[in-house]
């Protein structure tokens, strides 16, 4: 079983914009139901909010705010035009605006954490500039895990950040640390985890310890050199910066696999056409070569674990709050749960997929107390990304993404972390945390609820995620219409609504040429509001368009 993703793709010609005088028939019928003589009073509006929009706690004050939001109509009530303007306005978003609402007092291992990969790169993995700008952009978006590869500078007397073994021009570590301090808590008060891939001598490690201590000061969380028995909670670490390390030269883990992989499998995120590449699912073809690849991986990682632990400057070691696990032996050894300490384990995207085939329940058990970080395979030199759903359904907390890219995988990441007020921490569902009955990701669960989506303008509705639920559905195409209106309904059974995303895309249909991309968004279904809602759209890079929305109705049945 995998995390469910629901996609609604829209296709249109010309610029999409609904006029307030052209309300869909459903909207007109609803208005008639809750109004009298063409006028909806404040009490009728409150009843509409409670009964139709399922806003159980809606008050007369809430209804008054809506009327005030369309006050240029100079009325104390709503006519059809004003009602439609409210429905299509910013005051009627698809997600509940409740801020951080989940329990934030559990250990860090109980949360999915918004995680970046090679956070300092401005573009591809081989030759793009290293800079603090993508770090700043990630923090502004709410990313909570920043990754830096630290190396001796050219004169060996200080420390740079760069992607080792490539042509990426370096940036000074000092500059990155200062920017992290300045922007760490702009989007969220919850802790920032700084993951360091360390390629330094002990004397330069000591220099890094001095930099980190001086720059971060009191906001640096430093538990000492000993491993802790349980990770602290996000609530207890508010406005704190945490240091984590990982084995150096992690890319060695992928050396043998890279030689085997066909270059045609590379994702070209930067060259996607309008419809782009689909998010891939777990492929059973991984099973055949699983054992051979894992043996090669074991030999590489046994050395990496030792390299990361010996010859460490004591003042540097004191700063490390989340320790990387020594990866000796095979998966059975790696995934052992130690009752006396917790740690972080890193696996590449395809090694997690392969491990999921034979060790699914063990991975879930491991992630109940420990942290699992998943990183992109090395052939993603274009800074593309992978399917995060498989990793989340196994409890992986740090699903590391190249935030400087774009494409459907990254849209799913954006959608996931819109949840819980966009704070960068999303509580894992209870079934992933139940230690008495370990969840088996392979089992087919019964349907818990069904999401009914009414599309007032669109072409395709699709599901990616749980294999049994995966389906694509299409509406008819309206070839030339400034005000397209389909009024088509689609139903999606949900077995795991807690881990479900609704993906929406808009494309401009062109019979003679390729369709042009129009907009997209991805919404966590756990926070989707029932009723008729205005859905804002974003660019391919996730930037919100001004006043570009779709009108949709969501029902849970």
C-alpha positions in Angstrom: 0.0 0.0 0.0 1.2 3.5 -0.7 0.2 7.0 0.2 -2.8 8.0 -1.9 -2.5 10.9 -4.3 -5.6 12.3 -6.1 -5.0 14.3 -9.2 -7.5 16.5 -11.0 -6.1 17.9 -14.3 -7.9 20.7 -16.1 -7.8 21.6 -19.7 -9.0 24.8 -21.4 -8.4 27.2 -24.2 -7.4 30.8 -23.7 -6.9 32.4 -20.3 -9.2 30.8 -17.7 -11.4 33.3 -15.7 -14.9 32.9 -14.5 -17.0 36.1 -14.5 -19.1 36.6 -11.3 -22.2 36.8 -13.5 -21.7 33.3 -14.9 -22.1 31.2 -11.8 -22.4 27.4 -12.4 -25.9 25.9 -12.2 -25.0 24.2 -8.9 -24.1 27.5 -7.3 -27.4 29.0 -8.5 -29.4 26.1 -7.1 -27.6 26.3 -3.7 -28.2 30.1 -3.6 -31.9 29.5 -4.3 -32.1 26.9 -1.5 -30.6 29.3 1.1 -32.1 32.6 0.0 -35.5 34.2 -0.4 -36.6 36.5 -3.2 -33.0 36.6 -4.5 -31.5 37.7 -1.2 -29.5 35.7 1.3 -29.6 37.2 4.8 -26.9 36.9 7.4 -28.9 34.2 9.2 -29.4 32.3 5.9 -25.7 32.6 5.1 -24.8 31.2 8.6 -27.1 28.2 7.9 -25.5 27.7 4.5 -22.0 27.6 6.2 -23.1 25.1 8.8 -25.3 22.8 6.6 -23.7 22.9 3.2 -20.1 24.0 3.8 -20.0 21.7 6.9 -18.5 24.5 9.0 -20.1 23.3 12.2 -18.8 26.2 14.4 -19.8 29.0 12.0 -21.3 32.0 13.8 -23.2 35.1 12.7 -19.9 36.9 13.1 -18.3 34.6 10.5 -21.2 35.3 8.2 -20.8 39.0 8.7 -17.1 38.8 7.8 -18.1 37.2 4.5 -20.6 40.0 3.7 -18.0 42.6 4.7 -15.5 40.9 2.2 -17.8 41.9 -0.7 -18.8 45.2 0.9 -18.3 47.1 -2.3 -21.7 45.8 -3.2 -23.0 48.1 -0.5 -25.4 45.6 1.0 -26.1 44.0 4.4 -26.9 40.8 2.7 -25.9 38.8 -0.4 -27.5 38.6 -3.9 -26.3 35.9 -6.3 -23.5 38.0 -7.7 -22.1 38.8 -4.2 -22.6 35.2 -3.1 -20.6 33.9 -6.1 -17.9 36.5 -5.5 -17.6 35.2 -1.9 -17.3 31.6 -3.1 -14.6 32.6 -5.6 -12.8 34.8 -3.1 -9.7 34.4 -0.8 -12.0 34.1 2.2 -13.2 30.7 0.9 -10.0 28.6 0.6 -10.0 24.8 0.2 -8.0 24.1 3.3 -8.9 25.0 6.9 -7.0 28.0 8.2 -6.4 26.7 11.7 -2.6 27.1 11.9 -0.6 24.5 13.8 -3.2 22.2 15.3 -1.5 18.8 15.7 0.0 17.5 18.9 3.6 18.8 18.8 4.8 17.3 22.1 5.7 13.8 20.8 9.3 12.8 19.9 10.7 14.1 16.5 10.5 10.5 15.2 6.7 10.8 15.2 6.6 13.5 12.5 7.2 13.8 8.8 9.7 16.6 8.5 10.1 19.0 5.5 13.6 18.0 4.2 15.9 19.4 1.6 18.8 17.7 -0.2 22.0 19.5 -1.2 20.2 22.7 -0.1 23.0 25.0 -1.3 22.8 24.2 -5.0 21.1 26.7 -7.4 20.6 24.2 -10.2 21.9 20.8 -11.3 24.1 18.6 -9.2 27.3 18.8 -11.3 28.0 22.4 -12.3 25.5 24.9 -10.8 26.6 27.5 -8.3 26.7 26.9 -4.6 25.0 29.7 -2.8 23.0 30.7 0.4 20.1 31.9 -1.8 18.4 28.4 -2.3 18.9 27.9 1.5 17.1 31.1 2.2 14.3 30.2 -0.3 13.8 26.8 1.3 13.6 28.3 4.8 11.0 30.9 3.6 8.9 28.0 2.2 9.0 26.2 5.5 11.7 23.6 4.9 13.0 22.4 8.3 16.0 20.2 7.3 18.9 22.0 5.5 21.8 19.9 4.2 25.3 21.2 3.7 28.3 19.3 2.4 31.4 20.8 4.1 34.9 20.6 2.7 38.3 22.3 3.3 38.7 25.4 1.2 41.5 25.7 -1.3 44.0 27.0 1.2 42.9 24.3 3.8 42.5 26.9 6.5 38.7 27.3 6.5 35.6 25.6 5.3 33.5 25.8 2.1 30.2 24.3 1.1 30.1 22.4 -2.2 29.1 19.2 -3.9 32.3 17.2 -3.8 33.8 15.6 -6.9 31.9 18.0 -9.2 32.4 21.4 -10.9 30.1 23.3 -8.5 31.8 26.6 -7.4 31.9 26.8 -3.6 30.3 29.1 -1.1 31.7 29.9 2.3 30.2 27.9 5.2 30.2 31.1 7.3 27.9 32.8 4.8 25.5 29.9 4.8 25.4 29.7 8.6 24.6 33.4 8.9 21.7 33.1 6.4 20.3 30.1 8.2 20.3 32.1 11.5 18.6 35.0 9.8 15.8 33.1 8.0 15.4 29.9 10.1 12.2 31.0 11.8 10.6 33.3 9.2 8.1 30.6 8.1 7.9 28.5 11.2 8.9 28.6 14.9 9.6 24.8 14.9 13.2 23.6 14.9 15.6 23.7 12.0 17.8 20.6 11.6 21.2 21.3 10.0 22.5 18.1 8.4 26.2 18.2 7.8 28.1 15.8 5.4 31.5 16.2 6.9 34.7 15.9 4.8 36.9 17.7 7.3 40.1 17.1 9.3 39.7 17.4 13.1 41.2 20.9 13.2 38.7 22.1 10.7 35.9 20.3 12.6 36.9 22.3 15.6 36.7 25.5 13.5 33.2 24.6 12.4 32.3 24.0 16.0 33.5 27.5 16.8 31.6 29.1 13.9 28.4 27.2 14.8 28.6 28.2 18.5 29.4 31.8 17.8 26.8 32.4 15.1 23.8 30.4 16.6 24.5 31.1 20.3 21.6 30.3 22.6 19.4 29.0 19.8 21.7 26.0 19.2 20.5 22.8 20.8 23.4 20.8 22.2 22.6 17.7 24.2 26.3 16.6 24.6 28.2 13.8 23.0 26.0 10.9 24.3 23.2 9.5 22.2 19.7 10.1 23.7 17.2 7.4 24.5 14.4 9.4 22.9 14.3 12.4 20.6 12.9 15.6 22.1 9.7 17.0 20.8 9.3 19.8 18.2 7.4 21.9 20.8 10.4 21.7 23.2 12.7 22.7 20.4 10.9 25.7 19.2 13.2 28.3 17.7 16.2 26.0 18.1 18.7 24.8 15.6 19.8 21.1 15.8 23.0 19.7 14.3 22.9 16.3 12.6 25.6 14.5 10.7 25.7 11.8 8.1 28.5 9.5 6.8 30.8 11.3 4.3 30.8 10.5 0.6 27.3 9.1 0.8 27.3 9.0 -3.0 29.7 6.0 -2.8 26.7 4.0 -1.8 25.4 4.4 -5.3 28.6 3.8 -7.2 27.8 0.2 -8.4 24.1 1.0 -8.9 24.9 4.0 -11.1 27.0 1.9 -13.4 24.1 -0.5 -13.9 21.4 2.0 -14.4 20.3 2.9 -17.9 20.7 6.6 -18.6 17.3 6.6 -20.2 15.7 6.2 -16.8 16.8 9.7 -15.7 14.1 12.1 -14.9 14.3 15.3 -16.9 12.5 17.6 -14.5 13.9 20.7 -16.1 12.7 19.6 -19.6 9.1 18.5 -18.8 6.5 19.2 -21.4 3.1 20.5 -20.4 1.8 17.2 -19.0 5.3 16.2 -17.8 6.4 12.8 -16.4 4.2 10.9 -14.0 5.3 10.2 -10.5 6.5 6.6 -10.5 5.2 3.9 -8.2 7.0 1.1 -6.4 8.0 -1.4 -9.1 8.2 -5.1 -8.3 11.0 -5.5 -10.8 13.3 -4.3 -8.0 12.9 -7.7 -6.3 15.0 -9.6 -8.8 18.3 -7.8 -8.3 17.6 -6.8 -4.7 20.1 -9.2 -3.0 23.0 -8.5 -5.3 22.7 -4.8 -5.0 22.3 -5.0 -1.2 25.5 -7.0 -0.8 27.4 -4.3 -2.7 25.8 -1.7 -0.6 26.7 -3.4 2.6 30.4 -3.5 1.8 30.4 0.2 1.0 28.4 1.3 4.0 30.4 -0.7 6.5 33.4 1.6 5.8 31.3 4.7 5.8 30.0 4.1 9.3 33.4 4.0 10.8 34.7 7.0 8.8 32.0 9.1 10.2 32.8 8.3 13.9 36.5 8.2 14.4 38.9 11.2 14.4 36.2 13.6 15.5 37.1 16.8 17.3 35.5 16.6 20.8 34.0 20.2 20.6 32.4 19.3 17.2 31.0 16.0 18.5 29.4 17.8 21.5 27.2 19.7 19.1 25.7 16.7 17.4 22.2 16.1 18.6 21.1 13.6 15.9 23.7 10.9 15.3 24.0 9.0 12.0 23.9 5.2 12.5 26.9 3.0 11.8 25.8 0.9 8.8 27.5 -2.4 9.3 26.1 -5.7 8.1 22.8 -5.8 6.2 19.3 -4.4 6.7 18.4 -6.7 9.5 21.3 -5.1 11.5 20.6 -1.6 10.4 16.9 -1.7 11.3 17.4 -3.1 14.8 15.7 -1.0 17.5 17.9 -0.2 20.4 15.8 0.6 23.6 18.7 2.6 25.0 19.4 5.0 22.2 17.9 6.5 19.0 19.7 7.4 15.8 19.2 8.4 12.2 19.7 6.0 9.2 20.1 7.2 5.6 19.1 5.2 2.6 19.0 6.1 -1.1 15.6 6.2 -2.8 15.9 2.9 -4.7 17.5 1.1 -1.7 14.4 2.0 0.3 12.2 0.7 -2.4 14.1 -2.6 -2.5 14.1 -2.8 1.3 10.4 -2.2 1.4 9.8 -5.4 -0.6 11.4 -7.6 2.1 11.6 -5.5 5.2 8.4 -3.3 5.1 7.3 -3.9 8.7 10.8 -3.7 10.1 11.2 -0.2 8.5 7.9 0.9 10.1 9.0 -0.4 13.4 12.4 1.3 13.1 10.8 4.7 12.3 8.6 4.6 15.3 11.6 5.5 17.5 14.4 6.3 15.1 14.7 8.7 12.1 15.0 7.4 8.6 16.3 9.8 5.9 15.9 9.0 2.2 17.9 10.8 -0.4 17.8 11.0 -4.2 19.9 8.5 -6.3 23.1 9.9 -7.8 21.9 9.8 -11.4 19.5 12.7 -10.7 22.2 15.1 -11.9 19.4 17.4 -13.1 18.1 17.8 -9.6 14.9 16.0 -10.3 13.1 14.1 -7.5 11.3 10.8 -6.8 8.0 9.6 -5.5 7.8 10.5 -1.8 4.6 8.5 -1.2 6.3 5.1 -0.8 8.7 6.6 1.8 6.1 8.3 3.9 3.9 5.1 4.0 6.9 3.3 5.6 7.3 6.1 8.2 10.4 7.8 6.8 10.6 11.2 8.5 13.2 12.9 6.3 12.3 12.4 2.6 15.1 14.6 1.2 14.2 16.6 -2.0 16.0 18.9 -4.4 14.0 22.0 -3.6 15.6 24.0 -6.5 13.8 21.8 -9.1 10.2 21.5 -10.1 7.8 18.8 -11.3 5.1 16.6 -10.0 7.1 14.9 -7.2 8.0 18.3 -5.8 4.3 19.4 -6.0 3.4 16.4 -3.8 6.0 17.5 -1.3 4.6 21.1 -1.3 1.1 19.6 -0.8 2.1 17.4 2.1 3.6 20.3 4.1 0.7 22.6 3.6 -0.8 20.6 6.4 -0.5 21.5 10.1 -0.3 25.2 9.4 2.7 24.8 7.0 5.0 24.5 10.1 7.2 21.9 8.4 6.2 19.1 10.8 3.3 16.8 10.1 2.3 14.2 12.7 2.4 10.7 11.4 -0.9 8.8 11.5 -1.5 6.6 14.5 -1.3 3.3 12.6 2.4 4.1 11.7 3.1 4.6 15.4 1.3 1.6 16.9 4.0 -0.5 18.5 1.6 -3.3 19.6 0.5 -4.0 16.0 3.2 -3.0 13.5 1.6 -1.8 10.3 2.2 -3.8 7.2 2.5 -1.5 4.1 1.6 -4.3 1.8 -1.8 -5.1 3.1 -5.0 -3.8 1.4 -7.1 -1.8 3.8 -10.8 -1.3 3.7 -12.2 2.0 2.4 -12.6 4.5 5.2 -14.4 7.2 3.3 -15.0 8.4 -0.2 -14.1 11.8 -1.6 -16.5 13.2 -4.1 -15.1 16.0 -6.3 -17.3 18.1 -8.5 -15.2 19.8 -11.2 -16.7 23.1 -12.5 -14.0 23.3 -15.2 -11.7 20.5 -16.1 -10.5 17.5 -18.1 -8.8 14.8 -16.1 -9.2 13.3 -12.7 -6.7 10.7 -11.6 -5.4 8.7 -8.6 -1.8 7.6 -8.0 -0.9 5.8 -4.8 -2.4 2.7 -3.5 -2.2 0.2 -6.4 -5.8 -1.0 -5.9 -7.1 2.6 -6.0 -5.0 4.0 -8.9 -7.2 5.2 -11.7 -7.4 8.0 -14.3 -10.7 9.6 -15.3 -11.3 12.3 -17.9 -14.1 14.8 -18.5 -15.0 16.0 -22.0 -13.0 18.8 -23.6 -14.5 22.1 -24.4 -12.4 23.4 -27.3 -13.2 27.1 -27.3 -14.9 28.8 -24.4 -13.9 31.7 -22.2 -16.1 30.3 -19.4 -15.9 26.5 -19.5 -18.3 24.7 -17.3 -18.3 20.9 -17.0 -20.1 20.2 -13.8 -18.8 16.6 -13.7 -18.4 14.5 -10.6 -15.8 11.9 -9.6 -15.6 9.6 -6.6 -12.4 8.4 -5.0 -12.5 5.7 -2.4 -9.9 6.4 0.4 -8.4 3.6 2.4 -5.8 6.0 4.1 -7.3 9.5 4.1 -4.7 10.6 6.7 -2.0 10.1 4.0 -3.9 11.3 0.9 -3.2 14.2 -1.4 -5.4 15.7 -4.1 -3.4 16.9 -7.0 -4.9 19.5 -9.4 -3.5 20.6 -12.7 -4.7 23.0 -15.4 -3.6 22.7 -19.0 -4.6 24.8 -22.1 -5.9 22.5 -24.7 -4.5 22.9 -28.2 -5.6 20.5 -31.0 -2.8 21.4 -33.3 0.1 21.7 -30.8 1.1 20.4 -27.4 -1.0 21.4 -24.5 0.4 24.3 -22.5 0.8 24.2 -18.7 -1.7 26.5 -16.9 -1.4 25.9 -13.2 -1.3 23.3 -10.4 -1.7 22.7 -6.7 -1.7 19.8 -4.3 -3.8 19.6 -1.2 -3.7 17.4 1.9 -7.1 15.6 2.0 -6.9 15.4 5.8 -7.4 19.2 5.9 -9.6 19.6 2.9 -12.8 21.5 3.6 -16.2 20.2 2.4 -18.4 22.4 0.3 -17.8 24.7 -2.7 -14.3 26.2 -2.5 -12.0 28.4 -4.5 -8.8 26.6 -5.2 -5.7 28.9 -5.9 -3.3 27.7 -8.6 0.5 27.8 -8.6 3.2 27.8 -11.3 5.3 24.8 -12.2 7.8 26.1 -9.6 5.2 26.3 -6.9 4.8 30.1 -6.9 1.2 31.2 -6.3 -0.5 33.0 -9.2 -2.3 36.2 -8.5 -6.1 35.8 -8.6 -6.0 32.5 -10.6 -8.4 30.0 -9.0 -10.7 27.1 -9.8 -14.1 26.5 -8.3 -14.7 23.0 -7.0 -16.9 21.2 -4.6 -15.7 18.6 -2.2 -17.9 16.0 -0.3 -17.0 13.2 2.0 -19.5 10.4 1.7 
